[in-house]
């Protein structure tokens, strides 16, 4: 496998991880809304705090994808 092919494969894998992370974030957000509606405000706030971490990691993944693809 050439270095170029390896870079494409890495960027594709990172993109798949990022897409999965977006799905997980959407699910966590919906669950936190449901939890809050059931009176679990503290648990809902904890879930929303976890979303901040997912957002931070999504930014890092996006930066890595752009770097590997050569679009810094």
Rosetta blueprint (number, residue, H / E / L):
1 X L
2 X L
3 X H
4 X H
5 X H
6 X H
7 X H
8 X H
9 X H
10 X H
11 X H
12 X H
13 X H
14 X H
15 X H
16 X H
17 X H
18 X H
19 X H
20 X H
21 X H
22 X H
23 X H
24 X H
25 X H
26 X H
27 X H
28 X H
29 X H
30 X H
31 X H
32 X H
33 X H
34 X H
35 X H
36 X H
37 X H
38 X L
39 X L
40 X L
41 X H
42 X H
43 X H
44 X H
45 X H
46 X H
47 X H
48 X H
49 X H
50 X H
51 X H
52 X H
53 X H
54 X H
55 X H
56 X H
57 X H
58 X H
59 X H
60 X H
61 X H
62 X H
63 X H
64 X H
65 X H
66 X H
67 X H
68 X H
69 X H
70 X L
71 X L
72 X L
